[in-house]
Amino acid sequence: MYCLDNNVGVVVIRKLCSTLVTYFLYFSVEWTECIKHLMYCLCTNQGVQYDLLKDAPDVSVLVQSLSHQRAFAVLCFAAGLADEIGKIDLNSLKQYV
């Protein structure tokens, strides 16, 4: 959250998003609502346990709560995720549901 609040730059945000995408690729079964979870963490300004996501507001509410910088981070993550998922053969990804 620090880097989003202190304008560290686009490169740092993209690197963090790339790391989260890699995490998703390895743990896709456990992190099925990764974008909503990231949005919820950014809206609450803290890491929220994944099992508490059931108590989170709807995505449409979360989107309205994000600053431009945080929305950029979510979009960067979503774009990176779509790009990487498009590169892999889903049949070979054993954990993918």
N, C-alpha and C positions, 0 to 999 in steps of 0.2 A: 504494500500500500504506500510505503514511503516514496518509492520511485514515481508513483502516479501523482502524488501530491507535491513533489518538488521538481517537476519538469526535468527529469534526467535525460530525456531524449527518446526519440523513436527507436533507435537501435537497441537500447536496453529493454524497452517494452517488447520489441519483436523477439529478442533473445529469450525473455521470460516466457512469452507465448509459445515459442518453439519448444522450450523445455516442457511446458504443460502438454503440448501435443504429443511429445514423445512419451510422457507419462500415460496419457490416454491410450496410446497404441499398445502399451504393455498391460494396462489394467482396464480395458474397455468394458469388461463384464461388471466390474465393481463401480465404475464411474459413468453410468449410463446417461445421467443428466448433467454432464460436465459443464455445459454452457450456462445452464440455470444456476448451478452451484457456484461457478465463478462470478456470475452477476450478483448473487446473494452475498457472497463474501465481500465483494467490492461495495455493495450498498450498505452493508453493516460495518464496513471498515475493520473487519477482523476475519480470521479463519474460522469458518463454521463447520462443525462436524457434519459429514455427509448425511448421516441418519436424521439430522435436524432439518433437512431440506423439505421434509413433508410439511413443516410449519411455515415455510416461506410464502410470501405473497406470490400471486400470479406473475408470470414473466412480463406481462404488459405493465404491471405496476412497477416492477423492478427496472424496466427500461426507462421509465419516466424519472426514476430516482438517480440515475447515473449522470455524473458530470461528463462533459465532452471528452476529457482525457481518459476517463474510465470506460466510456462507451467505445472509444478507439481501441482500448486494450481488449475488450470483449470481441469486437469485430476482427481485430488482428488474430486473436486466438481462433475464432470460428473460421476465418479464411484459411489459416494455416492448417487447421484440422481437416477442412474439406480438401485442400490441396494434397495433403499426405494420404488421406483415405483413398483419394482418386489414384494414387500411385501404386497402391498395393493390391495384390490379388486377395480378395476377401476370403476365398476358400483356403488360402494358406495361413490366414490369421486365426490360429486355434482358439483364442479367447473371444473373438468377436462374435457377438450375438446377432 
